Amino acid sequence: MRYAPILALGAVLFSAIALPRQQQPTAGEPDALPEKAVQLNRAVMQKFSDTLKETLQQAVQNGGPASGMVVCRDKASQIATELSTEANMIVGRTSLKLRNPNNAPDNWELAVLKQFDARHAQGESAEKLEFFAIIDDDQGQKTLRYMKAIPTTTLCLSCHGENINPEVDAKLNEWYPNDKARGYQEGELRGAFTLATPLP
């Protein structure tokens, strides 16, 4: 499972979630979900996004696009692990066009990603795409699932765009021989942040 392990905080202990294999996304209106859980998921997602962006920008400024690649390969998973521990949830990233196979979507995430892709194709901005649902995992644990689309930004294009630097291209070919995450343009749907929270 690609997600970072969850560690206990205080007296609260959540076990790792076995996510459902056949569950399809159902309509999830934030107003119908626990308000604190919705706020927490959005806050954790935003922290993940902001921290990753800041770390990536600093690496690119200091060492160029090749240094940025190292951040996406190594630092992103470390940030996700730290946030998973802090928030007692599972935090990660996924996409329909994978670079790192460790980020492959489960069946539920795959269905949501396809929904995002269809909505984006119909004109919805990638920046506004999100989805909540409460589902039962394989052990019957109620779990809040949340996904928020990742739009392609200018910062992404040096490694995910159409014209990739030869040095970066060579390293991508070495690290990710089955890379599908290329050819993007700014504003396109790159993938999604994905969070899972066990509910009492």
TIRO-2110 file (N, C-alpha, C; in Angstrom, 1 decimal):
// TIRO-2110
0.8, -1.2, 0.0, N, 1, A
0.0, 0.0, 0.0, CA, 1, A
0.9, 1.2, 0.0, C, 1, A
0.6, 2.2, -0.8, N, 2, A
1.5, 3.3, -1.0, CA, 2, A
1.5, 4.3, 0.1, C, 2, A
0.4, 4.3, 0.9, N, 3, A
0.2, 5.4, 1.9, CA, 3, A
1.2, 5.3, 3.0, C, 3, A
1.6, 6.4, 3.6, N, 4, A
2.4, 6.4, 4.8, CA, 4, A
1.7, 5.8, 6.0, C, 4, A
2.4, 5.1, 6.9, N, 5, A
1.7, 4.4, 8.0, CA, 5, A
1.2, 5.5, 9.0, C, 5, A
0.1, 5.2, 9.7, N, 6, A
-0.4, 6.1, 10.7, CA, 6, A
0.2, 5.7, 12.0, C, 6, A
0.6, 6.7, 12.8, N, 7, A
1.1, 6.5, 14.2, CA, 7, A
0.1, 7.1, 15.1, C, 7, A
0.0, 6.6, 16.4, N, 8, A
-0.9, 7.1, 17.3, CA, 8, A
-0.5, 8.5, 17.9, C, 8, A
-1.4, 9.3, 18.2, N, 9, A
-1.2, 10.6, 18.8, CA, 9, A
-2.0, 10.6, 20.1, C, 9, A
-1.4, 10.9, 21.2, N, 10, A
-2.1, 11.0, 22.5, CA, 10, A
-2.8, 9.6, 22.8, C, 10, A
-4.0, 9.7, 23.2, N, 11, A
-4.7, 8.4, 23.5, CA, 11, A
-5.5, 7.8, 22.4, C, 11, A
-5.4, 8.5, 21.2, N, 12, A
-6.1, 8.1, 20.0, CA, 12, A
-5.3, 7.1, 19.2, C, 12, A
-5.8, 6.0, 18.9, N, 13, A
-5.0, 5.0, 18.1, CA, 13, A
-5.9, 4.5, 16.9, C, 13, A
-5.4, 4.8, 15.7, N, 14, A
-6.1, 4.4, 14.5, CA, 14, A
-5.2, 3.3, 13.8, C, 14, A
-5.9, 2.2, 13.4, N, 15, A
-5.1, 1.2, 12.7, CA, 15, A
-5.1, 1.6, 11.2, C, 15, A
-4.1, 1.0, 10.5, N, 16, A
-4.0, 1.2, 9.0, CA, 16, A
-5.3, 0.7, 8.4, C, 16, A
-5.8, 1.5, 7.4, N, 17, A
-7.0, 1.2, 6.7, CA, 17, A
-6.8, 0.3, 5.5, C, 17, A
-7.6, -0.8, 5.5, N, 18, A
-7.6, -1.6, 4.2, CA, 18, A
-8.7, -1.0, 3.4, C, 18, A
-8.4, -0.3, 2.3, N, 19, A
-9.4, 0.4, 1.5, CA, 19, A
-10.2, -0.5, 0.6, C, 19, A
-11.4, -0.2, 0.4, N, 20, A
-12.3, -1.0, -0.4, CA, 20, A
-11.8, -1.1, -1.8, C, 20, A
-12.0, -2.3, -2.4, N, 21, A
-11.5, -2.5, -3.8, CA, 21, A
-12.6, -2.2, -4.8, C, 21, A
-13.9, -2.3, -4.5, N, 22, A
-14.9, -2.2, -5.5, CA, 22, A
-15.8, -1.0, -5.3, C, 22, A
-15.6, -0.3, -4.1, N, 23, A
-16.5, 0.8, -3.8, CA, 23, A
-16.3, 2.0, -4.8, C, 23, A
-17.5, 2.4, -5.3, N, 24, A
-17.5, 3.5, -6.3, CA, 24, A
-17.8, 4.8, -5.5, C, 24, A
-17.4, 6.0, -6.0, N, 25, A
-17.7, 7.2, -5.2, CA, 25, A
-19.2, 7.5, -5.3, C, 25, A
-19.7, 8.0, -4.1, N, 26, A
-21.0, 8.4, -4.1, CA, 26, A
-21.0, 9.9, -3.8, C, 26, A
-22.1, 10.6, -4.0, N, 27, A
-22.2, 12.0, -3.8, CA, 27, A
-21.8, 12.4, -2.4, C, 27, A
-20.9, 13.3, -2.3, N, 28, A
-20.4, 13.7, -1.0, CA, 28, A
-20.5, 15.2, -0.9, C, 28, A
-21.5, 15.7, -0.3, N, 29, A
-21.6, 17.2, -0.1, CA, 29, A
-21.0, 17.5, 1.3, C, 29, A
-20.0, 18.4, 1.3, N, 30, A
-19.4, 18.8, 2.6, CA, 30, A
-20.4, 19.1, 3.7, C, 30, A
-21.5, 19.8, 3.3, N, 31, A
-22.5, 20.2, 4.3, CA, 31, A
-23.1, 19.0, 5.1, C, 31, A
-23.1, 17.8, 4.4, N, 32, A
-23.7, 16.7, 5.0, CA, 32, A
-22.7, 15.8, 5.8, C, 32, A
-21.4, 16.2, 5.8, N, 33, A
-20.4, 15.5, 6.5, CA, 33, A
-20.0, 16.2, 7.8, C, 33, A
-19.3, 15.5, 8.7, N, 34, A
-18.9, 16.2, 10.0, CA, 34, A
-18.0, 17.4, 9.7, C, 34, A
-18.5, 18.5, 10.2, N, 35, A
-17.8, 19.8, 9.9, CA, 35, A
-16.3, 19.8, 10.2, C, 35, A
-16.0, 19.4, 11.4, N, 36, A
-14.6, 19.4, 11.9, CA, 36, A
-13.7, 18.5, 11.0, C, 36, A
-14.3, 17.4, 10.5, N, 37, A
-13.5, 16.5, 9.7, CA, 37, A
-13.3, 17.1, 8.3, C, 37, A
-14.3, 17.8, 7.8, N, 38, A
-14.1, 18.5, 6.5, CA, 38, A
-13.1, 19.5, 6.6, C, 38, A
-13.1, 20.4, 7.7, N, 39, A
-12.2, 21.4, 7.9, CA, 39, A
-10.8, 20.9, 8.0, C, 39, A
-10.6, 19.8, 8.8, N, 40, A
-9.3, 19.2, 9.0, CA, 40, A
-8.7, 18.7, 7.7, C, 40, A
-9.6, 18.0, 6.9, N, 41, A
-9.1, 17.4, 5.7, CA, 41, A
-8.6, 18.5, 4.7, C, 41, A
-9.4, 19.6, 4.6, N, 42, A
-9.0, 20.7, 3.8, CA, 42, A
-7.7, 21.4, 4.3, C, 42, A
-7.6, 21.5, 5.6, N, 43, A
-6.4, 22.1, 6.2, CA, 43, A
-5.1, 21.3, 6.0, C, 43, A
-5.3, 19.9, 6.2, N, 44, A
-4.1, 19.0, 5.9, CA, 44, A
-3.7, 19.0, 4.5, C, 44, A
-4.7, 19.0, 3.6, N, 45, A
-4.4, 19.0, 2.2, CA, 45, A
-3.6, 20.3, 1.8, C, 45, A
-4.1, 21.5, 2.3, N, 46, A
-3.5, 22.7, 2.0, CA, 46, A
-2.1, 22.8, 2.6, C, 46, A
-1.9, 22.2, 3.8, N, 47, A
-0.5, 22.2, 4.3, CA, 47, A
0.4, 21.3, 3.5, C, 47, A
-0.1, 20.2, 3.0, N, 48, A
0.7, 19.3, 2.2, CA, 48, A
1.1, 20.1, 0.9, C, 48, A
0.1, 20.7, 0.3, N, 49, A
0.3, 21.4, -1.0, CA, 49, A
1.3, 22.6, -0.8, C, 49, A
1.1, 23.4, 0.3, N, 50, A
2.0, 24.5, 0.5, CA, 50, A
3.4, 24.1, 0.9, C, 50, A
3.6, 23.1, 1.7, N, 51, A
4.9, 22.6, 2.1, CA, 51, A
5.7, 22.0, 1.0, C, 51, A
5.0, 21.2, 0.2, N, 52, A
5.6, 20.7, -1.0, CA, 52, A
6.0, 21.7, -2.0, C, 52, A
5.1, 22.7, -2.2, N, 53, A
5.5, 23.8, -3.2, CA, 53, A
6.7, 24.6, -2.7, C, 53, A
6.7, 24.9, -1.4, N, 54, A
7.8, 25.7, -0.9, CA, 54, A
9.1, 25.0, -1.0, C, 54, A
9.1, 23.7, -0.6, N, 55, A
10.3, 22.8, -0.7, CA, 55, A
10.8, 22.7, -2.1, C, 55, A
9.8, 22.5, -3.1, N, 56, A
10.2, 22.4, -4.5, CA, 56, A
10.8, 23.7, -5.0, C, 56, A
10.1, 24.8, -4.7, N, 57, A
10.6, 26.1, -5.2, CA, 57, A
12.0, 26.4, -4.7, C, 57, A
12.3, 26.1, -3.4, N, 58, A
13.6, 26.3, -2.9, CA, 58, A
14.7, 25.4, -3.6, C, 58, A
14.3, 24.2, -3.8, N, 59, A
15.2, 23.2, -4.4, CA, 59, A
15.5, 23.7, -5.9, C, 59, A
14.5, 24.1, -6.6, N, 60, A
14.7, 24.5, -8.0, CA, 60, A
15.6, 25.8, -8.0, C, 60, A
15.3, 26.7, -7.1, N, 61, A
16.1, 28.0, -7.1, CA, 61, A
17.6, 27.7, -6.7, C, 61, A
17.8, 26.7, -5.9, N, 62, A
19.2, 26.4, -5.4, CA, 62, A
19.9, 25.5, -6.4, C, 62, A
19.2, 24.6, -7.0, N, 63, A
19.9, 23.6, -7.8, CA, 63, A
19.3, 23.3, -9.2, C, 63, A
18.3, 24.0, -9.6, N, 64, A
17.7, 23.8, -10.9, CA, 64, A
16.7, 22.7, -10.9, C, 64, A
16.1, 22.4, -12.0, N, 65, A
15.0, 21.4, -12.1, CA, 65, A
15.4, 20.0, -11.6, C, 65, A
16.7, 19.6, -11.8, N, 66, A
17.1, 18.3, -11.4, CA, 66, A
16.9, 18.2, -9.9, C, 66, A
17.2, 19.2, -9.1, N, 67, A
17.0, 19.2, -7.7, CA, 67, A
15.6, 19.1, -7.3, C, 67, A
14.7, 19.8, -8.1, N, 68, A
13.3, 19.7, -7.9, CA, 68, A
12.8, 18.2, -8.0, C, 68, A
13.4, 17.5, -8.9, N, 69, A
13.0, 16.1, -9.1, CA, 69, A
13.2, 15.3, -7.9, C, 69, A
14.3, 15.6, -7.2, N, 70, A
14.6, 14.8, -5.9, CA, 70, A
13.6, 15.1, -4.9, C, 70, A
13.1, 16.4, -4.8, N, 71, A
12.0, 16.7, -3.9, CA, 71, A
10.8, 15.9, -4.2, C, 71, A
10.4, 15.8, -5.4, N, 72, A
9.2, 15.1, -5.7, CA, 72, A
9.3, 13.6, -5.5, C, 72, A
10.6, 13.1, -5.7, N, 73, A
10.8, 11.6, -5.5, CA, 73, A
10.9, 11.3, -4.0, C, 73, A
11.6, 12.1, -3.2, N, 74, A
12.0, 11.7, -1.8, CA, 74, A
11.2, 12.6, -0.8, C, 74, A
11.2, 13.9, -0.9, N, 75, A
10.7, 14.8, 0.1, CA, 75, A
9.2, 14.7, 0.2, C, 75, A
8.5, 14.5, -1.0, N, 76, A
7.0, 14.5, -0.9, CA, 76, A
6.5, 13.4, 0.0, C, 76, A
7.1, 12.2, -0.1, N, 77, A
6.6, 11.1, 0.7, CA, 77, A
7.0, 11.3, 2.2, C, 77, A
8.1, 12.0, 2.5, N, 78, A
8.4, 12.4, 3.9, CA, 78, A
7.4, 13.4, 4.4, C, 78, A
7.0, 14.3, 3.6, N, 79, A
6.0, 15.3, 4.1, CA, 79, A
4.7, 14.6, 4.3, C, 79, A
4.3, 13.7, 3.4, N, 80, A
3.1, 13.0, 3.6, CA, 80, A
3.1, 12.1, 4.9, C, 80, A
4.2, 11.5, 5.2, N, 81, A
4.4, 10.7, 6.4, CA, 81, A
4.2, 11.5, 7.6, C, 81, A
4.9, 12.7, 7.6, N, 82, A
4.8, 13.6, 8.8, CA, 82, A
3.3, 14.1, 9.0, C, 82, A
2.7, 14.5, 7.9, N, 83, A
1.3, 14.9, 8.1, CA, 83, A
0.4, 13.8, 8.5, C, 83, A
0.6, 12.6, 8.0, N, 84, A
-0.2, 11.5, 8.4, CA, 84, A
-0.1, 11.2, 9.9, C, 84, A
1.1, 11.4, 10.4, N, 85, A
1.3, 11.2, 11.8, CA, 85, A
0.7, 12.3, 12.6, C, 85, A
0.8, 13.5, 12.2, N, 86, A
0.3, 14.7, 12.9, CA, 86, A
-1.2, 14.6, 13.0, C, 86, A
-1.9, 14.3, 11.9, N, 87, A
-3.3, 14.4, 11.8, CA, 87, A
-4.1, 13.1, 12.0, C, 87, A
-3.4, 12.0, 12.2, N, 88, A
-4.0, 10.7, 12.3, CA, 88, A
-4.9, 10.4, 11.1, C, 88, A
-4.3, 10.5, 10.0, N, 89, A
-5.0, 10.2, 8.7, CA, 89, A
-4.0, 9.7, 7.7, C, 89, A
-4.4, 9.2, 6.6, N, 90, A
-3.5, 8.7, 5.6, CA, 90, A
-3.5, 9.8, 4.5, C, 90, A
-2.3, 10.3, 4.2, N, 91, A
-2.1, 11.4, 3.2, CA, 91, A
-1.3, 10.9, 2.1, C, 91, A
-1.7, 11.3, 0.8, N, 92, A
-0.9, 10.9, -0.3, CA, 92, A
-1.2, 11.7, -1.6, C, 92, A
-0.6, 11.3, -2.7, N, 93, A
-1.0, 11.9, -4.0, CA, 93, A
-1.2, 10.7, -5.0, C, 93, A
-2.0, 11.0, -6.0, N, 94, A
-2.2, 10.0, -7.0, CA, 94, A
-2.5, 10.6, -8.3, C, 94, A
-2.6, 9.9, -9.4, N, 95, A
-2.9, 10.4, -10.7, CA, 95, A
-3.3, 9.3, -11.7, C, 95, A
-4.0, 9.8, -12.8, N, 96, A
-4.3, 8.8, -13.9, CA, 96, A
-3.1, 8.6, -14.7, C, 96, A
-2.2, 9.6, -14.7, N, 97, A
-0.9, 9.4, -15.5, CA, 97, A
0.2, 9.4, -14.5, C, 97, A
0.6, 8.2, -14.2, N, 98, A
1.6, 8.0, -13.1, CA, 98, A
3.0, 8.2, -13.5, C, 98, A
3.8, 8.7, -12.6, N, 99, A
5.3, 8.7, -12.8, CA, 99, A
5.8, 7.7, -11.8, C, 99, A
5.5, 7.8, -10.5, N, 100, A
6.0, 6.9, -9.5, CA, 100, A
4.9, 5.8, -9.3, C, 100, A
5.2, 4.6, -9.6, N, 101, A
4.2, 3.5, -9.4, CA, 101, A
3.7, 3.4, -8.0, C, 101, A
4.5, 3.9, -7.0, N, 102, A
4.0, 3.8, -5.6, CA, 102, A
2.8, 4.7, -5.4, C, 102, A
2.5, 5.6, -6.3, N, 103, A
1.3, 6.5, -6.1, CA, 103, A
0.1, 6.0, -6.9, C, 103, A
0.1, 4.7, -7.3, N, 104, A
-1.0, 4.2, -8.1, CA, 104, A
-2.3, 4.3, -7.3, C, 104, A
-3.4, 4.8, -7.9, N, 105, A
-4.7, 4.9, -7.2, CA, 105, A
-5.3, 3.5, -6.8, C, 105, A
-6.0, 3.5, -5.7, N, 106, A
-6.9, 2.3, -5.5, CA, 106, A
-8.1, 2.5, -6.3, C, 106, A
-9.0, 1.5, -6.3, N, 107, A
-10.2, 1.6, -7.1, CA, 107, A
-11.1, 2.8, -6.9, C, 107, A
-11.3, 3.1, -5.6, N, 108, A
-12.1, 4.3, -5.3, CA, 108, A
-11.5, 5.5, -5.8, C, 108, A
-10.2, 5.7, -5.6, N, 109, A
-9.5, 6.9, -6.1, CA, 109, A
-9.5, 7.0, -7.6, C, 109, A
-9.4, 5.8, -8.2, N, 110, A
-9.4, 5.8, -9.7, CA, 110, A
-10.8, 6.3, -10.2, C, 110, A
-11.8, 5.9, -9.6, N, 111, A
-13.2, 6.4, -10.0, CA, 111, A
-13.3, 7.9, -9.8, C, 111, A
-12.8, 8.4, -8.7, N, 112, A
-12.8, 9.8, -8.5, CA, 112, A
-12.0, 10.6, -9.5, C, 112, A
-10.8, 10.1, -9.7, N, 113, A
-9.9, 10.7, -10.7, CA, 113, A
-10.6, 10.8, -12.1, C, 113, A
-11.3, 9.8, -12.5, N, 114, A
-12.0, 9.8, -13.8, CA, 114, A
-13.1, 10.8, -13.7, C, 114, A
-13.8, 10.9, -12.6, N, 115, A
-14.8, 11.9, -12.4, CA, 115, A
-14.2, 13.3, -12.6, C, 115, A
-13.1, 13.5, -11.9, N, 116, A
-12.4, 14.8, -12.0, CA, 116, A
-12.1, 15.1, -13.5, C, 116, A
-11.5, 14.1, -14.2, N, 117, A
-11.1, 14.3, -15.5, CA, 117, A
-12.3, 14.7, -16.4, C, 117, A
-13.4, 14.0, -16.2, N, 118, A
-14.6, 14.3, -17.0, CA, 118, A
-15.1, 15.7, -16.7, C, 118, A
-15.1, 16.1, -15.4, N, 119, A
-15.6, 17.4, -15.0, CA, 119, A
-14.7, 18.5, -15.6, C, 119, A
-13.4, 18.3, -15.6, N, 120, A
-12.4, 19.2, -16.1, CA, 120, A
-12.6, 19.4, -17.6, C, 120, A
-12.9, 18.3, -18.3, N, 121, A
-13.1, 18.3, -19.7, CA, 121, A
-14.3, 19.1, -20.1, C, 121, A
-15.3, 19.2, -19.1, N, 122, A
-16.5, 19.9, -19.4, CA, 122, A
-16.4, 21.4, -19.0, C, 122, A
-15.2, 21.8, -18.5, N, 123, A
-14.9, 23.2, -18.3, CA, 123, A
-14.7, 23.6, -16.9, C, 123, A
-14.8, 22.7, -15.9, N, 124, A
-14.5, 23.0, -14.5, CA, 124, A
-13.0, 23.2, -14.3, C, 124, A
-12.7, 24.2, -13.5, N, 125, A
-11.3, 24.5, -13.2, CA, 125, A
-10.7, 23.4, -12.3, C, 125, A
-9.5, 23.0, -12.6, N, 126, A
-8.8, 21.9, -11.8, CA, 126, A
-8.6, 22.4, -10.4, C, 126, A
-8.5, 23.7, -10.2, N, 127, A
-8.3, 24.3, -8.9, CA, 127, A
-9.5, 24.1, -8.0, C, 127, A
-10.7, 23.9, -8.5, N, 128, A
-11.9, 23.8, -7.7, CA, 128, A
-12.4, 22.4, -7.5, C, 128, A
-11.8, 21.4, -8.2, N, 129, A
-12.3, 20.1, -8.1, CA, 129, A
-11.9, 19.4, -6.7, C, 129, A
-13.0, 19.0, -6.0, N, 130, A
-12.7, 18.2, -4.8, CA, 130, A
-13.9, 17.2, -4.6, C, 130, A
-13.7, 16.2, -3.8, N, 131, A
-14.7, 15.2, -3.6, CA, 131, A
-14.6, 14.6, -2.2, C, 131, A
-15.7, 14.6, -1.4, N, 132, A
-15.8, 13.9, -0.1, CA, 132, A
-16.7, 12.7, -0.2, C, 132, A
-16.5, 11.7, 0.6, N, 133, A
-17.4, 10.6, 0.8, CA, 133, A
-17.1, 9.9, 2.0, C, 133, A
-18.1, 9.3, 2.7, N, 134, A
-17.9, 8.4, 3.8, CA, 134, A
-18.2, 7.0, 3.3, C, 134, A
-17.2, 6.1, 3.4, N, 135, A
-17.4, 4.7, 3.0, CA, 135, A
-17.0, 3.8, 4.1, C, 135, A
-17.4, 2.5, 3.9, N, 136, A
-16.9, 1.5, 4.8, CA, 136, A
-15.7, 0.8, 4.2, C, 136, A
-14.6, 0.6, 5.0, N, 137, A
-13.5, -0.1, 4.5, CA, 137, A
-13.8, -1.6, 4.6, C, 137, A
-12.8, -2.4, 4.3, N, 138, A
-13.0, -3.9, 4.3, CA, 138, A
-13.3, -4.5, 5.6, C, 138, A
-12.9, -3.8, 6.7, N, 139, A
-13.2, -4.2, 8.1, CA, 139, A
-14.5, -3.6, 8.6, C, 139, A
-15.2, -2.8, 7.8, N, 140, A
-16.4, -2.2, 8.3, CA, 140, A
-16.2, -0.9, 9.0, C, 140, A
-15.0, -0.4, 9.0, N, 141, A
-14.6, 0.9, 9.6, CA, 141, A
-15.1, 2.1, 8.7, C, 141, A
-16.0, 3.0, 9.3, N, 142, A
-16.4, 4.1, 8.6, CA, 142, A
-15.2, 5.0, 8.4, C, 142, A
-15.0, 5.4, 7.1, N, 143, A
-13.8, 6.2, 6.7, CA, 143, A
-14.2, 7.4, 5.8, C, 143, A
-13.7, 8.5, 6.2, N, 144, A
-13.9, 9.7, 5.4, CA, 144, A
-12.8, 9.8, 4.3, C, 144, A
-13.2, 9.8, 3.1, N, 145, A
-12.3, 9.9, 2.0, CA, 145, A
-12.4, 11.3, 1.4, C, 145, A
-11.3, 11.9, 1.1, N, 146, A
-11.3, 13.2, 0.5, CA, 146, A
-10.2, 13.3, -0.6, C, 146, A
-10.6, 13.8, -1.7, N, 147, A
-9.6, 14.1, -2.8, CA, 147, A
-9.8, 15.5, -3.3, C, 147, A
-8.6, 16.1, -3.6, N, 148, A
-8.6, 17.5, -4.1, CA, 148, A
-7.6, 17.5, -5.3, C, 148, A
-8.1, 18.0, -6.4, N, 149, A
-7.4, 18.0, -7.7, CA, 149, A
-6.1, 18.8, -7.6, C, 149, A
-5.1, 18.4, -8.3, N, 150, A
-3.8, 19.2, -8.4, CA, 150, A
-3.7, 19.8, -9.8, C, 150, A
-3.8, 21.1, -9.9, N, 151, A
-3.7, 21.7, -11.2, CA, 151, A
-2.2, 21.8, -11.6, C, 151, A
-1.9, 21.7, -12.9, N, 152, A
-0.5, 21.9, -13.4, CA, 152, A
-0.2, 23.4, -13.3, C, 152, A
0.9, 23.7, -12.6, N, 153, A
1.4, 25.1, -12.5, CA, 153, A
2.7, 25.2, -13.3, C, 153, A
3.1, 26.5, -13.5, N, 154, A
4.4, 26.8, -14.2, CA, 154, A
5.5, 26.0, -13.6, C, 154, A
5.5, 25.9, -12.2, N, 155, A
6.6, 25.1, -11.5, CA, 155, A
6.6, 23.7, -12.0, C, 155, A
5.5, 23.1, -12.3, N, 156, A
5.4, 21.7, -12.7, CA, 156, A
6.0, 21.4, -14.0, C, 156, A
6.0, 22.4, -14.9, N, 157, A
6.2, 22.2, -16.3, CA, 157, A
7.7, 21.7, -16.7, C, 157, A
8.6, 22.1, -15.8, N, 158, A
10.0, 21.8, -16.1, CA, 158, A
10.2, 20.2, -16.0, C, 158, A
9.3, 19.5, -15.3, N, 159, A
9.4, 18.1, -15.2, CA, 159, A
8.2, 17.3, -15.8, C, 159, A
7.1, 18.1, -16.0, N, 160, A
5.9, 17.4, -16.5, CA, 160, A
5.4, 18.0, -17.8, C, 160, A
6.1, 19.0, -18.3, N, 161, A
5.6, 19.7, -19.5, CA, 161, A
6.0, 19.0, -20.8, C, 161, A
5.9, 19.8, -21.9, N, 162, A
6.1, 19.2, -23.2, CA, 162, A
7.6, 19.3, -23.6, C, 162, A
8.3, 20.4, -23.1, N, 163, A
9.7, 20.6, -23.4, CA, 163, A
10.5, 20.4, -22.2, C, 163, A
11.0, 19.2, -21.9, N, 164, A
11.8, 18.9, -20.7, CA, 164, A
13.3, 19.0, -21.0, C, 164, A
14.0, 19.7, -20.1, N, 165, A
15.4, 19.8, -20.2, CA, 165, A
16.1, 18.4, -20.4, C, 165, A
17.1, 18.3, -21.3, N, 166, A
17.7, 17.0, -21.5, CA, 166, A
18.3, 16.3, -20.3, C, 166, A
18.8, 17.1, -19.4, N, 167, A
19.4, 16.5, -18.1, CA, 167, A
18.2, 15.9, -17.3, C, 167, A
17.1, 16.7, -17.2, N, 168, A
16.0, 16.2, -16.5, CA, 168, A
15.4, 15.0, -17.2, C, 168, A
15.3, 15.0, -18.5, N, 169, A
14.7, 13.9, -19.2, CA, 169, A
15.5, 12.6, -19.0, C, 169, A
16.8, 12.8, -19.0, N, 170, A
17.7, 11.6, -18.8, CA, 170, A
17.5, 11.0, -17.4, C, 170, A
17.4, 11.8, -16.4, N, 171, A
17.2, 11.3, -15.1, CA, 171, A
15.8, 10.7, -14.9, C, 171, A
14.8, 11.3, -15.5, N, 172, A
13.5, 10.7, -15.5, CA, 172, A
13.4, 9.3, -16.1, C, 172, A
14.1, 9.2, -17.3, N, 173, A
14.2, 7.9, -17.9, CA, 173, A
14.9, 6.9, -17.1, C, 173, A
15.9, 7.3, -16.3, N, 174, A
16.6, 6.4, -15.4, CA, 174, A
15.7, 6.0, -14.2, C, 174, A
15.1, 7.0, -13.6, N, 175, A
14.3, 6.7, -12.4, CA, 175, A
12.9, 6.1, -12.7, C, 175, A
12.3, 6.5, -13.8, N, 176, A
10.9, 6.1, -14.0, CA, 176, A
10.8, 5.7, -15.5, C, 176, A
11.2, 4.5, -15.8, N, 177, A
11.2, 4.0, -17.2, CA, 177, A
9.8, 3.9, -17.8, C, 177, A
8.8, 3.8, -16.9, N, 178, A
7.4, 3.7, -17.4, CA, 178, A
6.6, 5.0, -17.2, C, 178, A
7.3, 6.1, -17.1, N, 179, A
6.7, 7.4, -16.8, CA, 179, A
5.6, 7.8, -17.8, C, 179, A
4.5, 8.2, -17.3, N, 180, A
3.4, 8.7, -18.1, CA, 180, A
3.0, 10.1, -17.8, C, 180, A
3.7, 10.7, -16.9, N, 181, A
3.4, 12.1, -16.4, CA, 181, A
4.1, 13.2, -17.2, C, 181, A
3.9, 13.2, -18.5, N, 182, A
4.6, 14.2, -19.3, CA, 182, A
3.6, 14.9, -20.3, C, 182, A
4.0, 16.0, -20.9, N, 183, A
3.1, 16.6, -21.9, CA, 183, A
2.0, 17.5, -21.4, C, 183, A
2.1, 17.8, -20.1, N, 184, A
1.1, 18.7, -19.6, CA, 184, A
1.2, 20.1, -20.0, C, 184, A
0.1, 20.9, -19.9, N, 185, A
0.1, 22.3, -20.1, CA, 185, A
-0.4, 22.9, -18.8, C, 185, A
0.0, 24.2, -18.6, N, 186, A
-0.5, 24.9, -17.4, CA, 186, A
-2.0, 24.9, -17.3, C, 186, A
-2.5, 24.6, -16.1, N, 187, A
-3.9, 24.6, -15.8, CA, 187, A
-4.6, 23.2, -16.0, C, 187, A
-3.9, 22.3, -16.6, N, 188, A
-4.5, 21.0, -16.8, CA, 188, A
-4.5, 20.2, -15.5, C, 188, A
-5.3, 19.2, -15.4, N, 189, A
-5.4, 18.3, -14.2, CA, 189, A
-4.2, 17.4, -14.1, C, 189, A
-3.4, 17.6, -13.1, N, 190, A
-2.2, 16.8, -13.0, CA, 190, A
-2.4, 15.5, -12.2, C, 190, A
-3.3, 15.6, -11.2, N, 191, A
-3.6, 14.4, -10.3, CA, 191, A
-4.4, 14.9, -9.2, C, 191, A
-4.2, 14.3, -8.0, N, 192, A
-5.0, 14.7, -6.8, CA, 192, A
-4.3, 14.4, -5.5, C, 192, A
-4.5, 15.2, -4.5, N, 193, A
-4.2, 14.8, -3.2, CA, 193, A
-5.3, 13.9, -2.7, C, 193, A
-4.9, 12.9, -1.9, N, 194, A
-5.9, 12.0, -1.4, CA, 194, A
-5.7, 11.7, 0.1, C, 194, A
-6.8, 11.8, 0.8, N, 195, A
-6.7, 11.7, 2.3, CA, 195, A
-7.8, 10.7, 2.7, C, 195, A
-7.5, 9.9, 3.8, N, 196, A
-8.4, 8.9, 4.4, CA, 196, A
-8.4, 9.1, 5.9, C, 196, A
-9.5, 9.2, 6.5, N, 197, A
-9.6, 9.4, 7.9, CA, 197, A
-10.6, 8.5, 8.6, C, 197, A
-10.1, 7.6, 9.5, N, 198, A
-11.1, 6.7, 10.2, CA, 198, A
-12.0, 7.5, 11.0, C, 198, A
-13.3, 7.2, 11.1, N, 199, A
-14.2, 7.9, 11.9, CA, 199, A
-14.6, 7.1, 13.1, C, 199, A
-15.0, 7.8, 14.2, N, 200, A
-15.4, 7.0, 15.4, CA, 200, A
-16.6, 6.2, 15.2, C, 200, A
END
